């Protein structure tokens, strides 16, 4: 059978496809613009998006296992609900869904609430699913590298509680492992949730120190000011997106993203290797220059 991957041209989705192909799985991807999709020749490409009912039905035909990744958009919840309804219509019971860490707690943050709603739908509709709950992506730091280098400031309002930032490579590999586990099972497997975290709990000041050590000069932490962060983001992003990022940052400052006991060990056991670290990722993006 073939595994369908949505969000396949994005940061995590493209890595999921790569991991599935590496493991010999048959893969189909759904993408808006096949001309811009770069995949191995043996990957099937279906054109369309998650609001195109006919395209999704066509993409789901002959599929038994689905990787569902929704981008953070204004219609993210509609996309998730439609796709899950169409998956049930196509008798698909095996799903790996990319949610977010503690989706059930930070329900004032729109995309957290959306993902928790999709989690509830997976449970209430009886899907056999793996819900992946990643913390803050280490890979997001690419967006602030220039600020760090130019202004000697680490600008993200991370706070002092700490966040166990996770590398997209670790997310994607565990997603592929779970997709193949469900695809190869002779029967539907029960619903399970996996927290995806990094090996280190990082605070704002600790992140500034990492960059200071890597660059050989002082990088200061910009402080715990989600409102100021919103104003900065609103200059380059839609205002609703900037506001949502502020709400998310407020959760970082108030609660952090702290792994539960056994989260890191479970990931290491699944991967059979250590987790990628923030320091190594930061050193790697500096070498790109």
C-alpha positions, 0 to 999 in steps of 0.5 A, spaced: 500 500 500 501 507 499 502 512 504 499 519 503 503 525 505 500 532 506 504 538 507 510 534 503 514 540 500 514 544 507 520 543 512 517 537 516 513 534 510 519 533 505 523 530 511 518 525 512 518 523 505 525 522 505 525 518 511 519 514 508 523 513 501 529 511 505 525 505 508 522 503 502 515 505 503 511 507 497 509 514 497 504 519 494 504 526 496 499 532 495 501 538 493 498 545 490 504 546 485 507 539 482 512 543 478 515 546 484 515 539 487 522 536 487 521 528 489 525 522 487 522 519 481 518 513 485 514 518 489 507 519 486 505 526 486 497 528 486 495 535 485 491 539 490 490 542 497 486 540 503 480 545 501 479 541 494 475 536 495 475 532 489 483 533 489 483 530 496 478 524 494 483 522 488 489 523 493 486 518 498 484 513 493 488 506 494 491 509 501 491 506 507 495 510 511 495 518 512 500 523 514 496 529 516 500 536 517 496 542 516 500 549 516 498 554 520 493 558 516 486 562 518 483 556 515 487 550 518 481 547 522 477 547 516 482 543 512 483 538 518 476 537 519 475 536 511 481 531 511 479 527 516 472 526 514 474 524 507 479 519 510 473 516 514 469 516 507 475 513 504 475 507 510 482 510 512 483 508 519 491 509 520 493 516 521 499 520 523 497 527 525 502 532 527 499 536 533 503 541 538 506 540 545 501 541 550 495 542 545 490 541 550 493 546 555 494 552 551 487 553 548 487 560 547 493 560 542 489 559 535 493 553 532 494 550 539 486 550 539 485 547 532 490 541 533 487 539 540 480 539 536 483 535 531 486 530 536 479 530 539 476 528 532 481 523 531 479 520 538 472 521 537 471 518 530 475 512 532 481 512 528 487 508 529 492 514 530 499 516 532 499 524 535 505 527 534 506 533 539 512 537 537 515 543 542 518 549 538 522 547 532 529 548 533 529 550 525 525 556 526 532 559 529 534 560 521 529 566 521 532 570 527 540 568 525 541 575 521 538 579 527 543 575 532 549 576 527 547 583 526 544 586 532 548 581 537 541 580 540 537 573 541 530 576 540 525 570 541 521 571 548 523 564 550 522 566 558 526 563 564 521 556 565 525 553 559 523 550 552 526 543 550 526 545 542 526 539 537 529 538 531 525 537 525 529 531 523 528 528 529 520 529 528 520 527 521 524 520 522 519 518 528 513 520 524 516 515 518 517 510 523 510 511 526 507 511 519 511 504 517 509 501 523 501 503 522 502 501 515 505 494 516 500 492 522 495 487 520 490 490 524 488 497 526 493 500 532 490 503 538 491 511 538 497 513 542 500 520 543 508 522 543 511 528 545 517 530 541 522 534 544 529 536 544 535 533 549 536 540 553 531 545 556 533 552 554 531 558 557 532 565 553 539 567 557 541 560 556 540 561 548 544 567 548 550 564 552 550 558 546 550 564 541 555 568 545 560 561 545 559 560 538 560 567 535 566 568 540 562 575 542 557 577 547 550 576 545 544 578 550 537 576 551 532 581 548 527 579 554 521 577 556 516 582 552 511 578 547 508 585 546 514 587 543 515 581 539 508 582 536 510 589 533 516 586 530 513 580 527 507 585 524 512 589 520 513 582 516 507 578 517 500 579 517 497 582 523 493 576 525 499 571 525 503 576 529 498 576 534 498 569 534 505 568 535 505 573 541 500 569 544 504 563 543 510 567 546 506 568 552 505 561 553 513 560 553 514 565 558 508 563 563 509 555 562 515 554 558 515 547 554 518 542 559 518 534 557 514 529 561 518 524 565 520 519 559 519 523 553 526 524 551 528 516 553 522 514 548 524 518 542 532 515 543 529 508 543 525 509 537 530 513 533 536 508 536 540 514 536 541 521 540 537 527 539 539 533 535 542 538 540 540 546 539 548 547 539 549 543 533 544 546 529 546 553 531 553 551 529 551 548 522 547 554 520 553 558 521 557 554 517 552 555 511 555 562 511 
